[in-house]
């Protein structure tokens, strides 16, 4: 078996196991990995781990020359459970659709999509394309309503006693205390736990007529507030009654396509039907009686085996309080991709093992993350990166199909953000400043810094509060300039005298840090080890003075970038020349 050269990271280790297991279970067939997503609302960055974990493993398997299918099951035939908060164009009137399949619920107002599920699927599909994720999408609405699962449904009903016996092992056990979690891994499981209107949706309906692992959607109101009251194995005649509208009917299940297996039966049925070898699950599935654990026992009834795969941990967010786009909701991949390149987002998922939690930054931390990414990029380029770090980098920048599109001149994100902040949308000014960063190799066009520049600009515009934005003074602060003592005036003179000869990012950095050193009698090139501690204090005071004179605050963007942005003539004016 061909081995990857990247054998030190978690992705390679799982790929080894999955290939071996696939050759044991289904020799000669494509390797099947799977994800499941419910388009019941915005699909957020926690849900993305459900996709990225098998994607990265599938991509490694493709790199080794194997055929692989990454299935994404869209659970769009799940019931509409509740009206989510913060979705534009949705109000309390949507509550009348609770209990219907997600594909039978109207899309939010103004959406171009035909129904609720398609609306939220579309945003995720677009994000996955930008992230380079290849997958085969499976609509569970299409699978059920076209009769694809008919034999599996009849099999489940025939073996309902066996299924009921498995579920009975857990029904009397006390449920563990609910922990705060980032998401319900499946809507049905949460619904059962919260005791919503659908009768025992998690396990199936059980009453005087016995246990049934199948729930019809009502032929009158389309909702799933239904109870199977009788079923005949021979004729497959099934009678149900709807508690929502009072409708009742008898149908033949061998030709009826308006219902679905309950979740804890549906999931293992799909494992067997699709031959899934690898599928991760959330930490929510680790408790006794959870759908993954129960599914491991029920899958055998369908002649299949439980997939291998890790439980994945929480994905946190920093900077939520500042977010405007999600209106208090959990941010989505589309939100993240507005402010970061897909390589960075892929890297965040690739560099941590699935059982390790991590945070995605929407606040100032994004600048530190980009600095870390750029350092790694440089190390990979010069061959000094550690093997595991190099592997995570490789998985971030390319897939088996090729490299992801990238920024031709990836200038520091924090610099781009500062320039976007100061120029407030004036592209000609942005190009002027960015061209001055390195006069020996000037930027010829802003497109050379895109899309990273656009991401940084979007971050400034959507996640930096107005009171933290940078507004350069229109006029000099005459009162402050008049009050300066002789030492402060000298520091400004030293800076102004050096501007012309140091008009580049590196030159201005050397200049602004060097002024307090020269004033204290040291060389501008003196290192921190050669200087007394009070020099740092003097530097901070000098920087604060410059910020006050330029932008009227104690702090702001990095001074070298700010000086370039303001321009020599205006700097000289604001500093009193």
C-alpha positions in Angstrom: 0.0 0.0 0.0 1.4 3.4 -1.0 2.2 5.6 2.0 2.1 9.3 2.2 5.3 11.2 3.0 3.2 13.1 5.6 3.1 10.4 8.2 3.3 12.5 11.4 -0.1 14.1 11.6 -3.5 12.9 12.8 -4.9 12.9 9.2 -2.4 10.4 7.9 -3.0 8.1 10.9 -6.7 8.0 10.2 -6.1 7.6 6.5 -4.0 4.5 7.3 -6.8 3.0 9.4 -9.6 3.9 6.9 -7.8 2.4 3.9 -7.1 -0.8 5.9 -10.7 -1.1 7.1 -12.1 -0.4 3.6 -9.9 -3.1 2.1 -11.2 -5.5 4.7 -14.9 -4.6 4.3 -15.2 -3.7 0.6 -12.0 -4.6 -1.3 -11.8 -3.0 -4.7 -14.5 -0.4 -4.1 -14.1 3.3 -3.4 -13.5 4.3 0.2 -16.6 5.9 1.6 -16.5 8.6 4.3 -19.5 10.5 5.4 -20.8 13.7 7.0 -24.3 14.7 8.0 -25.7 18.2 8.1 -29.2 19.5 9.0 -30.2 22.7 7.1 -32.6 23.6 9.9 -30.9 27.0 10.2 -27.6 28.6 9.5 -24.9 25.9 9.4 -22.2 27.2 11.6 -18.5 26.7 12.2 -19.1 24.0 14.8 -21.0 22.0 12.1 -18.1 22.6 9.7 -15.9 20.2 11.8 -18.4 17.5 10.9 -17.3 18.1 7.2 -13.7 19.1 7.5 -12.6 16.0 9.6 -13.7 13.4 6.9 -12.7 15.8 4.1 -9.1 16.0 5.3 -8.9 12.2 5.6 -10.6 11.7 2.2 -8.2 14.1 0.6 -5.2 12.3 2.1 -6.6 9.0 0.7 -7.0 10.6 -2.7 -3.4 11.9 -2.6 -2.3 8.3 -2.2 -4.1 7.3 -5.4 -7.2 5.7 -4.0 -10.7 6.3 -5.1 -12.8 7.9 -2.3 -16.3 9.2 -1.9 -17.1 11.9 0.7 -20.9 11.8 1.2 -22.7 14.7 2.8 -26.2 13.7 3.8 -28.4 16.7 3.9 -30.9 15.9 6.6 -33.5 18.0 4.8 -36.3 15.6 5.5 -36.0 16.2 9.2 -38.9 18.0 10.9 -38.9 21.8 11.2 -38.4 21.9 15.0 -38.5 25.6 15.9 -38.2 29.1 14.5 -34.5 30.1 14.9 -33.7 33.5 16.3 -31.9 36.0 14.3 -32.8 34.8 10.8 -33.6 37.8 8.6 -37.1 37.7 7.1 -38.4 35.1 9.6 -41.1 35.9 12.2 -43.4 34.1 14.5 -45.7 33.1 11.6 -43.1 30.5 10.6 -44.2 28.6 13.8 -47.2 27.3 11.8 -44.8 25.1 9.9 -43.3 23.3 12.9 -43.6 19.5 12.3 -43.2 19.7 8.5 -40.2 18.5 6.6 -37.6 21.2 6.2 -38.1 21.0 2.4 -41.8 21.8 2.9 -41.2 25.0 4.8 -41.0 28.3 2.9 -37.6 29.9 2.6 -36.9 33.1 4.6 -38.5 36.2 3.0 -36.6 37.4 0.0 -34.7 34.2 -0.6 -34.3 33.0 -4.2 -34.4 29.4 -3.0 -37.6 27.2 -3.2 -37.7 26.2 0.5 -36.1 26.5 4.0 -33.6 23.6 3.5 -32.4 24.8 0.1 -31.8 28.3 1.5 -29.4 27.1 4.2 -27.8 24.4 2.1 -26.9 26.9 -0.6 -24.8 29.1 1.7 -22.9 26.0 3.0 -22.4 24.6 -0.5 -20.9 27.9 -1.6 -18.5 28.0 1.4 -17.4 24.4 0.8 -16.6 25.2 -2.8 -14.4 28.1 -1.6 -12.7 25.8 0.9 -11.9 23.2 -1.8 -14.1 20.5 -0.3 -15.2 17.9 -2.8 -18.3 15.9 -1.9 -21.3 13.9 -3.1 -24.4 15.6 -1.7 -27.4 13.4 -0.8 -30.8 14.9 -0.1 -32.7 12.8 2.3 -35.9 14.3 1.0 -35.1 12.9 -2.4 -34.0 9.5 -1.0 -37.2 9.0 1.0 -39.8 10.5 -1.3 -38.5 8.6 -4.4 -38.7 5.3 -2.6 -34.9 4.6 -2.5 -35.1 3.4 1.1 -38.3 1.4 0.7 -36.7 -2.0 1.3 -34.8 -0.6 4.3 -38.0 0.8 5.8 -39.9 -2.5 5.3 -36.9 -4.3 6.8 -36.9 -2.1 9.8 -40.6 -2.6 10.3 -40.3 -6.3 10.0 -37.5 -6.3 12.6 -39.1 -3.7 14.8 -39.0 -6.0 17.8 -35.2 -6.4 17.5 -34.8 -2.6 17.2 -37.1 -2.1 20.2 -35.0 -4.5 22.2 -31.8 -2.5 21.6 -33.5 0.8 22.4 -35.1 -0.7 25.5 -31.6 -1.2 27.0 -31.3 2.6 27.4 -34.9 3.8 27.9 -34.9 3.1 31.7 -31.4 4.6 32.3 -31.3 8.0 33.8 -30.2 10.6 31.2 -26.9 12.3 32.0 -27.1 16.0 33.1 -27.3 18.2 30.1 -24.1 20.1 29.3 -23.8 23.3 27.4 -22.8 22.4 23.9 -22.2 24.1 20.6 -25.0 22.4 18.7 -27.3 19.5 18.6 -25.6 16.9 16.5 -29.1 16.0 15.2 -32.3 17.8 15.6 -34.3 14.7 16.4 -32.1 13.8 19.4 -32.4 17.2 20.9 -36.1 17.2 20.2 -36.7 14.0 22.1 -34.6 15.3 25.0 -36.6 18.5 25.2 -39.9 16.8 24.9 -41.3 18.6 21.9 -44.6 17.9 20.2 -43.5 15.0 18.0 -44.1 11.7 19.8 -40.9 10.0 20.8 -39.2 11.1 17.6 -35.8 9.9 18.8 -36.8 6.2 19.3 -40.0 5.8 17.4 -43.6 5.6 18.5 -44.6 2.9 21.0 -48.1 2.4 22.3 -51.0 -0.1 22.4 -50.2 -1.2 18.9 -46.5 -1.9 19.7 -43.3 -0.2 18.7 -42.7 1.3 15.2 -39.4 2.8 14.0 -41.2 4.7 11.2 -43.1 8.0 11.3 -45.3 9.2 8.5 -45.8 12.9 7.6 -49.5 13.6 7.7 -51.3 13.5 4.3 -53.4 16.5 5.3 -51.3 19.0 7.2 -47.8 17.6 6.2 -46.7 17.5 9.9 -45.2 14.6 11.8 -47.5 14.7 14.9 -48.6 11.2 13.8 -48.9 7.9 15.6 -48.9 4.5 13.8 -52.0 2.7 15.2 -51.6 -0.6 13.2 -49.3 -2.3 10.8 -49.6 -5.6 8.9 -46.3 -7.2 7.9 -47.9 -9.3 5.1 -49.8 -6.6 3.3 -47.7 -3.7 4.6 -50.9 -1.9 5.4 -50.2 0.9 7.9 -52.7 3.1 9.6 -51.8 6.3 11.3 -53.5 9.2 13.0 -52.4 12.8 13.2 -52.9 14.6 16.6 -52.4 18.0 15.0 -55.3 18.0 12.5 -57.2 14.8 13.3 -56.6 13.2 10.0 -56.2 9.4 9.7 -55.6 7.1 6.8 -54.5 3.6 5.9 -51.7 3.2 3.3 -49.6 0.4 1.9 -46.0 1.0 3.1 -44.6 -0.8 0.1 -45.8 2.1 -2.1 -45.9 4.9 0.4 -43.1 7.5 0.3 -44.2 10.3 2.8 -42.4 9.4 6.0 -39.0 8.4 7.4 -37.3 6.2 9.8 -36.7 7.7 13.2 -33.3 9.1 13.7 -31.7 6.4 15.8 -32.7 3.9 13.1 -32.2 6.1 10.1 -28.6 6.8 10.8 -27.4 3.2 11.1 -29.6 2.3 8.1 -27.6 4.8 6.0 -24.3 3.4 7.3 -25.3 0.0 5.9 -26.9 1.3 2.7 -23.9 3.5 1.7 -21.2 1.2 3.1 -19.7 4.1 5.2 -16.2 3.3 6.5 -15.4 6.6 8.3 -17.7 9.1 9.9 -16.9 11.4 12.9 -19.4 12.3 15.6 -19.8 15.1 18.0 -19.1 14.8 21.7 -22.9 14.8 22.1 -22.9 11.2 20.9 -20.6 9.9 23.7 -23.3 9.4 26.3 -25.1 6.1 27.0 -28.1 5.8 24.7 -26.8 8.4 22.2 -27.5 7.8 18.5 -23.9 6.8 17.7 -23.7 4.2 20.4 -27.2 2.8 19.8 -26.6 2.9 16.0 -23.6 0.7 16.5 -26.0 -2.1 17.7 -28.8 -1.4 15.3 -26.6 -1.3 12.1 -26.2 -5.0 12.3 -29.9 -5.5 11.8 -29.4 -3.9 8.4 -26.4 -6.1 7.6 -23.8 -3.4 8.1 -21.0 -2.3 10.4 -20.5 0.9 12.4 -18.1 3.3 10.8 -14.8 4.1 12.5 -14.2 7.7 13.4 -13.4 10.0 16.2 -15.6 12.2 18.4 -14.8 15.8 17.6 -14.6 18.5 20.2 -16.0 22.0 20.5 -15.1 24.8 18.1 -15.2 28.1 20.0 -15.4 31.7 18.7 -13.5 34.7 20.0 -15.0 38.1 19.2 -18.7 37.1 19.2 -19.7 40.3 21.0 -18.5 42.4 18.2 -20.3 40.4 15.4 -23.0 42.2 13.5 -23.5 39.8 10.6 -25.0 36.9 12.6 -27.2 39.1 14.8 -26.3 37.2 17.9 -26.2 33.8 16.2 -23.2 31.5 15.9 -21.1 32.5 12.9 -21.1 30.4 9.8 -18.3 29.4 7.4 -19.5 32.2 5.1 -19.0 34.7 8.0 -15.4 33.4 8.5 -14.6 33.4 4.8 -15.5 37.1 4.5 -12.6 38.0 6.8 -10.1 35.2 6.2 -8.7 33.3 3.3 -9.8 29.7 2.9 -6.2 28.5 3.6 -6.3 29.9 7.1 -9.7 28.4 7.9 -8.6 25.0 6.6 -5.4 25.2 8.6 -7.4 25.8 11.9 -9.2 22.5 11.4 -6.2 20.6 10.0 -3.6 21.5 12.7 -5.7 20.2 15.7 -6.7 16.6 16.3 -10.5 16.2 16.2 -10.7 15.7 20.0 -8.9 19.0 20.6 -11.1 22.1 20.9 -9.9 25.4 19.3 -11.2 28.9 18.7 -11.8 30.8 15.5 -11.1 34.5 15.9 -13.3 37.3 14.8 -11.6 39.9 17.1 -8.1 41.3 17.2 -6.8 37.7 17.6 -7.2 37.1 13.9 -4.1 39.3 13.4 -2.0 37.1 15.6 -3.3 34.0 13.9 -2.3 35.5 10.5 1.1 36.3 11.9 1.5 32.7 13.0 0.3 31.4 9.6 2.8 33.7 7.7 5.6 32.5 9.9 4.7 28.9 9.2 4.5 29.7 5.5 8.0 31.1 5.6 9.3 28.0 7.5 7.7 25.7 4.9 9.4 27.7 2.2 12.9 27.4 3.7 12.4 23.8 4.8 12.6 24.5 8.6 9.0 23.6 9.5 8.4 20.6 11.7 6.9 17.6 9.8 3.5 17.8 11.4 3.4 21.6 10.9 4.4 21.1 7.3 1.7 18.5 6.8 -1.0 20.8 8.2 0.2 23.6 6.0 0.1 21.3 2.9 -3.5 20.3 3.8 -4.4 24.0 4.1 -3.0 25.3 0.8 -3.9 22.4 -1.5 -6.1 19.4 -2.0 -5.5 16.3 -4.2 -7.0 18.3 -7.0 -4.4 21.1 -6.8 -3.6 24.4 -5.0 -6.3 26.7 -3.7 -6.2 30.2 -5.2 -4.0 32.4 -3.2 -2.9 36.1 -2.8 0.0 36.8 -5.1 1.7 39.2 -2.6 0.5 38.1 0.9 1.4 41.2 2.9 0.9 41.1 6.7 -2.8 41.0 7.5 -2.4 43.5 10.4 -0.8 45.9 7.9 -3.6 45.5 5.4 -6.2 45.9 8.1 -4.5 49.2 9.2 -4.3 50.5 5.7 -8.0 49.6 5.0 -8.9 51.3 8.3 -7.1 54.5 7.6 -8.0 54.8 3.9 -11.7 54.0 4.5 -12.4 52.5 1.0 -10.1 54.8 -1.1 -8.3 52.2 -3.2 -5.9 54.7 -4.8 -4.7 55.7 -1.3 -4.4 52.1 -0.3 -2.3 51.3 -3.3 -0.1 54.4 -2.6 0.6 53.2 1.0 1.1 49.6 0.2 3.5 50.5 -2.6 5.6 52.5 -0.1 6.0 49.5 2.2 8.8 48.2 0.1 10.0 50.9 -2.4 12.5 48.5 -3.9 9.7 46.1 -4.8 6.5 48.2 -5.0 3.0 46.9 -5.4 2.0 47.5 -9.0 -1.7 47.0 -8.4 -4.0 46.4 -5.5 -5.1 43.1 -7.1 -1.6 41.7 -6.1 -2.7 42.0 -2.5 -6.1 40.4 -3.1 -8.0 38.6 -1.8 -6.2 39.0 1.5 -6.6 42.8 1.3 -10.4 42.4 0.8 -10.7 40.0 3.8 -8.8 42.5 6.0 -11.0 45.4 4.8 -14.1 43.3 5.6 -12.8 42.6 9.1 -12.2 46.3 9.7 -15.7 47.2 8.4 -17.7 44.5 10.2 -15.8 43.6 13.4 -14.0 46.6 14.6 -16.3 48.9 16.7 -16.6 52.5 15.4 -14.9 53.9 18.5 -11.8 51.9 17.6 -11.6 53.0 14.0 -8.7 55.3 13.0 -9.5 58.8 11.9 -6.5 61.0 11.1 -6.8 64.6 12.4 -7.9 67.2 9.9 -5.9 69.9 11.6 -2.8 70.0 13.9 -3.5 70.0 17.6 -2.1 73.5 18.2 -2.7 73.4 21.9 -0.8 70.2 22.5 2.1 71.3 20.2 2.4 74.5 22.2 2.5 72.7 25.5 5.4 70.4 24.6 8.6 70.6 26.6 12.0 70.8 24.9 12.6 67.1 25.0 9.3 66.3 23.3 10.0 69.0 20.7 13.4 67.5 20.0 11.9 64.0 19.6 9.6 65.3 16.9 12.4 67.1 15.1 14.5 63.9 15.0 11.6 62.1 13.5 10.8 64.8 10.9 14.5 65.1 9.9 14.6 61.3 9.2 11.3 60.9 7.3 12.6 61.4 3.8 15.5 59.0 4.0 13.5 56.3 5.8 10.2 56.4 3.9 9.5 52.6 3.8 8.0 50.2 6.3 11.4 48.9 7.5 13.0 52.4 7.5 10.2 54.0 9.5 10.2 51.1 12.0 13.9 51.7 12.6 13.3 55.5 12.8 10.4 55.6 15.3 12.1 53.1 17.6 15.4 54.8 17.3 14.4 58.4 18.2 14.2 57.7 22.0 17.5 55.8 21.8 19.3 58.7 20.1 17.8 61.2 22.6 19.3 59.1 25.4 22.7 59.1 23.9 22.6 55.6 22.3 22.9 54.4 18.8 19.6 54.0 16.9 20.9 50.5 16.1 21.4 49.5 19.8 19.6 46.3 20.8 17.4 45.8 23.8 20.2 44.0 25.7 22.4 47.1 25.3 19.8 49.5 26.6 18.5 50.4 30.1 14.8 49.6 30.9 13.9 53.3 30.9 14.4 53.4 27.1 11.2 51.3 26.7 9.3 53.8 28.9 10.6 56.6 26.7 9.5 54.8 23.6 6.0 54.3 24.9 5.7 58.0 25.8 7.0 59.0 22.4 4.6 56.7 20.6 1.7 58.0 22.7 2.6 61.6 21.7 2.6 60.6 18.0 -0.7 58.9 18.3 -2.3 62.0 20.0 -0.9 64.3 17.3 -1.9 62.1 14.4 -5.2 60.5 15.4 -6.2 62.0 18.8 -5.9 58.8 20.8 -3.4 56.9 23.0 -3.1 54.0 20.5 -3.7 53.1 16.9 -2.3 51.1 14.0 1.4 50.4 14.1 3.1 53.7 13.8 5.2 52.9 10.7 2.1 51.9 8.8 0.2 54.9 10.1 3.0 57.3 9.0 3.0 55.8 5.5 -0.8 56.1 5.4 -0.9 59.7 6.4 1.8 60.7 3.9 4.9 62.8 4.4 3.4 66.2 3.8 0.5 65.6 6.1 2.7 64.1 8.8 4.9 67.2 8.7 1.9 69.4 9.1 0.3 67.5 12.0 3.6 67.3 13.8 4.0 71.1 13.7 6.6 71.6 10.9 
